[in-house]
Amino acid sequence: MADLYQSQRAMRQMRRQAMQRGVVAILDVGSSKISCLVLRFDGTGRLSDDNSIGSMAGQTGFRVIGAATTRSRGVQFGEINAMQETERAIRTALQAAQKMAEIRVDHVIACFSGANPRSYGLDAQIELESQMVNEAEVARVLSACDVPEYGEGRDVLHAQPVNFALDHRSGLSDPRGQLGQSLAVDMHMLTVDGAAIQNLIHCIKRCDLELAGIASSAYVSGISSLVEDEQELGAACIDMGGGSTSISIFLKKHMIYADSVRMGGDHVTSDISMGLGVPMANAERIKTFCGGVHATGADDRDMIDIGGDTGDWEHDRRTVSRAELIGIMRPRVEEILEEVRARLDAAGFDHLPSQQIVLTGGGSQIMGLDGLASRILGQRVRLGRPLRVHGLPQSATGPGFSSAVGLSLFAANPQDEWWDFEIPIDRYAGRSLKRAVKWFRDNW
């Protein structure tokens, strides 16, 4: 835990250095593609240390000067499983983005999906030692949160205060400078499999890059795809990637829950490949240009040329009806949406003031998906594209770039996390770090 705390603080420091130098790379490491954006900061977007807690407002101060995408290699279910292949793919995307930007980049902020995320809601209350809330009092109430046993081999990826209450006034985003007697906090903590983080960190180091931040894809997709009212009143962002589908729930402009389903668009492609007996590349093309999940009366007559690569012209000149293609695709899409529904139910999504659902990610572009999703999820569903940011090329404005754009916004305006607050050194001096969770709870 101590190592994690220090490494997260070190990454925050790296980010400040990158902002001072004016350029940083954004890396979205996905199962089907790896996207890289190079951002230039003009100085107005640079955060000072006294920025308000949780502020994600505005995407000021940066523009995209380089963008590149390459086919992902060595990544499955959002996690690295072949280090050298992933390293090559990251280098390819980074070099292409640097070439477009005409600048070399040393610092990178990365996001990834998968890694079995788990959400925890923590809370604490303290009596203030002084009448006014200052930095030390905020650190003290955060350190008073009772951290659960979240298991061996797990790491904390995000730990964000999402609500403060001063005496009987709740819903405060930043209590500093206000007067009161007692201070309470609600915090959202997200843990993931530690090996997935360590593999990503190691892979980025092998690419001769400095890691200046790391985030969950579920979180950053929500930042870029949900409009302000949705983030405030309650909404879920469903990011359908290639190897996994990420789920995040926002309320009062904060993420309060995240999860992921180990299925995505690649599984639909695989079903088409097996069902029609065509290579994966052909199946992807058929899915993209002809696929859908909503059948109409004309689908039996609508024939699709699926081709082949045997060299036998008669054999390769095969067709299939669109109805058959939908029959292959729909069961898998339904399965993914049923899993999403189960996760939303477990999170208590029904109790939010608003229950908007936004579908994004490359997999969300399947024709008719929004209609099927609203039937299965039983809520208001819309298709979401990422916010427009300065300099973003047209090719990177689609739903498949929600994570990359959200990560850019996160880079410019990161929300405060536990490790942004200084805990007095005497609070944890001389303790055994074997009892890491207790140390964590008592001293942060």
Secondary structure, DSSP 4 states (H G I P E B T S, - for coil): -HHHHHHHHHHHHHHHHHHHHTEEEEEEE-SSEEEEEEEEE-STTPPPTTPPTT-----TTEEEEEEEEEE--SEETTEES-HHHHHHHHHHHHHHHHHHHTS---EEEEEE--S--EEEEEEEEEE-SSSB--HHHHHHHHHTS------TTEEEEEEEEEEEEETTEEEES--TT-B-SEEEEEEEEEEEEHHHHHHHHHHHHHTT-EEEEEEEHHHHHHHHHS-HHHHHH-EEEEEE-SS-EEEEEEETTEEEEEEEES--HHHHHHHHHHHHT--HHHHHHHHHHH--S---GGGGT-EEE---SSS-HHHH--EEEHHHHHHHHHHHHHHHHHHHHHHHHHTTGGGSS--EEEEESGGGGSTTHHHHHHHHH-SEEEE--PPP-TT--GGG-SGGGHHHHHHHHHHHSPPP-GGGSPPPGGGTTT--TTSHHHHHHHH-
